Amino acid sequence: WMLIVGYKAKRVDQTTLIFGLGFLSAHLTQATFVFENPTSYLYFFFTLALLNHLSAPAVFSKGEKIAADKPLGVALIVVAITVASLVVYMSNVRVAKANKLALKALQSLYSEPNMAITYFNQALQSGSPHRDDIRSDFARVVDQLMPQYIQAKRQDLGIKLFTPAYEGLKQNRVLHPYDIRNQI
């Protein structure tokens, strides 16, 4: 609406109108079929802010000065940095650590299978919100390698790896009983 009003008021050119409406239409179509994620949510709001800025009428006249705000206190800056650091740690560092350990677990299934369970358990304990995917990926690879363990007469190792994979899948089924991937 702001784009169209801005275009009619000659504050927005035709190119901005076309690209703005195209972006909003594409995002609506994408959001209809795919769940929103932080990345697309972020660029969506940045684009909305840009389009609003471009299409909104000017608030200040050209000669008018904006009053300077009071400087931020040191305590407020420290709190903001602490909160930002915690958010980054919780949403990025822990997840990256879990992903690294999960990858090590999957790679270990091929090179040093006895270490795979250790890495798998460490990945699950890292606090990642993606533990379900870690369990599913581990079970999928164990399932693919099982014929090789049997053919190499290493059934004991196959059973050792199968047990945590199977228990992880059972746990996924309890947590998400309507997810078809867990049922399969």
C-alpha positions as a Markdown table, in Angstrom:
| # | Residue | x | y | z |
|---|---|---|---|---|
| 1 | Trp | 0.0 | 0.0 | 0.0 |
| 2 | Met | 2.8 | 2.4 | 0.9 |
| 3 | Leu | 4.6 | 1.7 | -2.4 |
| 4 | Ile | 1.5 | 2.5 | -4.4 |
| 5 | Val | 0.7 | 5.6 | -2.4 |
| 6 | Gly | 4.4 | 6.7 | -2.7 |
| 7 | Tyr | 4.3 | 6.0 | -6.5 |
| 8 | Lys | 1.1 | 8.1 | -6.9 |
| 9 | Ala | 2.7 | 10.9 | -4.9 |
| 10 | Lys | 5.9 | 10.7 | -7.1 |
| 11 | Arg | 8.1 | 9.7 | -4.1 |
| 12 | Val | 8.7 | 6.2 | -5.6 |
| 13 | Asp | 9.9 | 5.6 | -9.2 |
| 14 | Gln | 8.5 | 2.9 | -11.4 |
| 15 | Thr | 11.5 | 0.6 | -11.0 |
| 16 | Thr | 11.2 | 0.6 | -7.2 |
| 17 | Leu | 7.5 | 0.0 | -7.4 |
| 18 | Ile | 7.9 | -3.0 | -9.7 |
| 19 | Phe | 10.8 | -4.6 | -7.8 |
| 20 | Gly | 9.1 | -3.8 | -4.4 |
| 21 | Leu | 5.8 | -5.4 | -5.5 |
| 22 | Gly | 7.7 | -8.3 | -7.1 |
| 23 | Phe | 9.7 | -9.0 | -3.9 |
| 24 | Leu | 6.6 | -8.9 | -1.8 |
| 25 | Ser | 4.7 | -11.2 | -4.1 |
| 26 | Ala | 7.6 | -13.6 | -4.3 |
| 27 | His | 8.0 | -13.6 | -0.5 |
| 28 | Leu | 4.2 | -14.2 | 0.0 |
| 29 | Thr | 4.4 | -17.1 | -2.5 |
| 30 | Gln | 7.5 | -18.6 | -0.7 |
| 31 | Ala | 6.0 | -18.2 | 2.7 |
| 32 | Thr | 2.8 | -20.0 | 1.6 |
| 33 | Phe | 4.7 | -23.2 | 0.9 |
| 34 | Val | 7.8 | -23.0 | 3.1 |
| 35 | Phe | 8.0 | -22.2 | 6.8 |
| 36 | Glu | 9.6 | -18.9 | 7.7 |
| 37 | Asn | 13.2 | -19.0 | 8.9 |
| 38 | Pro | 15.3 | -16.3 | 10.6 |
| 39 | Thr | 17.2 | -15.5 | 7.4 |
| 40 | Ser | 14.2 | -14.9 | 5.2 |
| 41 | Tyr | 12.4 | -13.2 | 8.1 |
| 42 | Leu | 15.3 | -10.8 | 8.5 |
| 43 | Tyr | 15.6 | -9.8 | 4.8 |
| 44 | Phe | 11.8 | -9.5 | 4.6 |
| 45 | Phe | 11.8 | -6.9 | 7.4 |
| 46 | Phe | 14.8 | -5.1 | 6.1 |
| 47 | Thr | 13.1 | -4.8 | 2.7 |
| 48 | Leu | 9.9 | -3.6 | 4.4 |
| 49 | Ala | 11.9 | -0.9 | 6.2 |
| 50 | Leu | 13.6 | 0.1 | 3.0 |
| 51 | Leu | 10.4 | 0.3 | 1.0 |
| 52 | Asn | 8.7 | 2.2 | 3.9 |
| 53 | His | 11.6 | 4.7 | 3.9 |
| 54 | Leu | 11.5 | 5.2 | 0.2 |
| 55 | Ser | 7.7 | 5.6 | 0.0 |
| 56 | Ala | 6.9 | 7.5 | 3.2 |
| 57 | Pro | 6.6 | 11.3 | 3.1 |
| 58 | Ala | 9.5 | 13.3 | 4.5 |
| 59 | Val | 9.1 | 13.9 | 8.2 |
| 60 | Phe | 11.5 | 16.8 | 8.5 |
| 61 | Ser | 12.0 | 19.8 | 6.2 |
| 62 | Lys | 15.4 | 20.2 | 4.6 |
| 63 | Gly | 16.5 | 23.0 | 6.9 |
| 64 | Glu | 15.3 | 21.5 | 10.1 |
| 65 | Lys | 17.8 | 19.8 | 12.4 |
| 66 | Ile | 17.1 | 16.6 | 14.4 |
| 67 | Ala | 17.7 | 17.0 | 18.1 |
| 68 | Ala | 20.7 | 14.9 | 19.4 |
| 69 | Asp | 19.7 | 12.1 | 21.7 |
| 70 | Lys | 21.3 | 11.6 | 25.1 |
| 71 | Pro | 24.4 | 9.3 | 25.0 |
| 72 | Leu | 23.8 | 5.8 | 26.0 |
| 73 | Gly | 24.9 | 4.8 | 29.5 |
| 74 | Val | 27.8 | 2.3 | 29.9 |
| 75 | Ala | 25.5 | -0.1 | 31.8 |
| 76 | Leu | 23.0 | -0.2 | 28.9 |
| 77 | Ile | 25.8 | -0.9 | 26.4 |
| 78 | Val | 27.2 | -3.7 | 28.6 |
| 79 | Val | 23.7 | -5.3 | 29.0 |
| 80 | Ala | 23.1 | -5.0 | 25.2 |
| 81 | Ile | 26.5 | -6.6 | 24.4 |
| 82 | Thr | 25.9 | -9.4 | 27.0 |
| 83 | Val | 22.4 | -10.2 | 25.6 |
| 84 | Ala | 23.7 | -10.1 | 22.0 |
| 85 | Ser | 26.6 | -12.4 | 22.9 |
| 86 | Leu | 24.2 | -14.9 | 24.6 |
| 87 | Val | 21.9 | -14.9 | 21.6 |
| 88 | Val | 24.8 | -15.5 | 19.2 |
| 89 | Tyr | 26.2 | -18.3 | 21.5 |
| 90 | Met | 22.8 | -20.0 | 21.9 |
| 91 | Ser | 21.7 | -19.7 | 18.3 |
| 92 | Asn | 25.0 | -20.1 | 16.4 |
| 93 | Val | 27.9 | -21.4 | 18.5 |
| 94 | Arg | 26.1 | -24.3 | 20.1 |
| 95 | Val | 24.5 | -25.3 | 16.9 |
| 96 | Ala | 27.8 | -25.1 | 15.0 |
| 97 | Lys | 29.5 | -27.3 | 17.7 |
| 98 | Ala | 26.7 | -29.9 | 17.4 |
| 99 | Asn | 26.9 | -29.9 | 13.6 |
| 100 | Lys | 30.6 | -30.4 | 13.8 |
| 101 | Leu | 30.3 | -33.3 | 16.2 |
| 102 | Ala | 27.5 | -34.9 | 14.2 |
| 103 | Leu | 29.6 | -34.7 | 11.0 |
| 104 | Lys | 32.5 | -36.3 | 12.9 |
| 105 | Ala | 30.2 | -39.0 | 14.0 |
| 106 | Leu | 29.0 | -39.7 | 10.4 |
| 107 | Gln | 32.6 | -39.6 | 9.1 |
| 108 | Ser | 33.7 | -41.9 | 11.9 |
| 109 | Leu | 31.2 | -44.5 | 10.8 |
| 110 | Tyr | 33.4 | -45.0 | 7.7 |
| 111 | Ser | 36.9 | -44.6 | 9.2 |
| 112 | Glu | 36.8 | -45.4 | 12.9 |
| 113 | Pro | 33.3 | -46.8 | 13.8 |
| 114 | Asn | 34.2 | -47.3 | 17.5 |
| 115 | Met | 34.5 | -43.5 | 17.9 |
| 116 | Ala | 31.2 | -42.7 | 16.1 |
| 117 | Ile | 29.0 | -43.4 | 19.1 |
| 118 | Thr | 31.1 | -41.1 | 21.3 |
| 119 | Tyr | 30.8 | -38.2 | 18.8 |
| 120 | Phe | 27.1 | -39.0 | 18.3 |
| 121 | Asn | 26.4 | -38.7 | 22.0 |
| 122 | Gln | 28.5 | -35.5 | 22.3 |
| 123 | Ala | 26.5 | -34.0 | 19.5 |
| 124 | Leu | 23.2 | -34.9 | 21.2 |
| 125 | Gln | 24.5 | -33.4 | 24.5 |
| 126 | Ser | 25.7 | -30.1 | 23.0 |
| 127 | Gly | 22.3 | -28.4 | 23.4 |
| 128 | Ser | 21.4 | -28.0 | 19.7 |
| 129 | Pro | 17.7 | -27.7 | 18.9 |
| 130 | His | 18.4 | -30.0 | 15.9 |
| 131 | Arg | 18.9 | -33.2 | 18.0 |
| 132 | Asp | 16.1 | -34.9 | 16.0 |
| 133 | Asp | 18.0 | -34.4 | 12.7 |
| 134 | Ile | 21.2 | -35.6 | 14.3 |
| 135 | Arg | 19.5 | -38.8 | 15.4 |
| 136 | Ser | 17.9 | -39.3 | 12.0 |
| 137 | Asp | 21.1 | -38.7 | 10.0 |
| 138 | Phe | 23.1 | -41.1 | 12.2 |
| 139 | Ala | 20.5 | -43.8 | 11.8 |
| 140 | Arg | 20.3 | -43.3 | 8.1 |
| 141 | Val | 24.0 | -43.7 | 7.6 |
| 142 | Val | 24.2 | -46.7 | 10.0 |
| 143 | Asp | 21.3 | -48.3 | 8.0 |
| 144 | Gln | 23.3 | -47.8 | 4.8 |
| 145 | Leu | 26.5 | -49.3 | 6.2 |
| 146 | Met | 24.8 | -52.3 | 7.9 |
| 147 | Pro | 25.2 | -54.6 | 4.9 |
| 148 | Gln | 28.9 | -53.8 | 4.7 |
| 149 | Tyr | 29.4 | -54.7 | 8.4 |
| 150 | Ile | 27.5 | -58.0 | 7.9 |
| 151 | Gln | 29.5 | -58.8 | 4.7 |
| 152 | Ala | 32.8 | -58.1 | 6.6 |
| 153 | Lys | 31.7 | -60.5 | 9.4 |
| 154 | Arg | 31.5 | -57.6 | 11.9 |
| 155 | Gln | 28.0 | -58.1 | 13.2 |
| 156 | Asp | 29.1 | -57.2 | 16.7 |
| 157 | Leu | 30.1 | -53.7 | 15.5 |
| 158 | Gly | 26.9 | -53.5 | 13.5 |
| 159 | Ile | 24.8 | -54.2 | 16.5 |
| 160 | Lys | 26.8 | -51.8 | 18.6 |
| 161 | Leu | 26.1 | -49.0 | 16.1 |
| 162 | Phe | 22.5 | -50.1 | 15.4 |
| 163 | Thr | 21.5 | -49.9 | 19.1 |
| 164 | Pro | 21.9 | -46.1 | 19.5 |
| 165 | Ala | 20.6 | -45.4 | 16.0 |
| 166 | Tyr | 17.5 | -47.4 | 16.7 |
| 167 | Glu | 17.0 | -45.9 | 20.2 |
| 168 | Gly | 17.4 | -42.4 | 18.6 |
| 169 | Leu | 14.7 | -43.2 | 16.0 |
| 170 | Lys | 12.4 | -44.4 | 18.7 |
| 171 | Gln | 12.9 | -41.2 | 20.6 |
| 172 | Asn | 12.1 | -39.2 | 17.4 |
| 173 | Arg | 8.9 | -41.2 | 17.0 |
| 174 | Val | 7.8 | -40.3 | 20.5 |
| 175 | Leu | 8.6 | -36.6 | 20.1 |
| 176 | His | 7.1 | -36.4 | 16.6 |
| 177 | Pro | 4.5 | -39.1 | 16.2 |
| 178 | Tyr | 2.9 | -37.5 | 13.1 |
| 179 | Asp | 6.2 | -37.0 | 11.2 |
| 180 | Ile | 6.1 | -39.5 | 8.3 |
| 181 | Arg | 9.9 | -39.6 | 8.1 |
| 182 | Asn | 10.0 | -41.1 | 11.6 |
| 183 | Gln | 7.3 | -43.6 | 10.8 |
| 184 | Ile | 9.2 | -44.8 | 7.7 |
